[in-house]
Amino acid sequence: MQSNFPIRSAARTTEINGVVTEFLVSAYSNRYMVVVSQTGTFGTLIHASRDNPVESCSASSYTTRILLGRRDDETLEVYARTLIELIGKHSTLPVLLCISIKEHSPQMFRAVMRELDTLRLW
């Protein structure tokens, strides 16, 4: 692969609360794709975006929409919402989040967000 390949990516596998968790972040020209998986699959696909990306207002509003997967688990949308807020501090691009988490807990949530912050391409 050439060094000027147009898609920047970062990947990491780590253990969180005893569960092997894979992370992949790819920066495309029109969005970020973020994969968080504890099952080896993409899981649920969620699109998250800032409602008005032109305004740089600190009180931005965001939209999340489940494209494919579990619609009965609101916790996954919390991951997407928090991620777009994190990215929104640095970029106006939307996010496609592919997430498959085995265990939902506040500790897992914080650890996943910490890992994603270290992989940032935004």
Helices and strands as residue ranges (DSSP letters): E 8-16, E 19-27, E 32-37, E 44-50, E 62-68, H 74-88, E 95-100, H 106-118
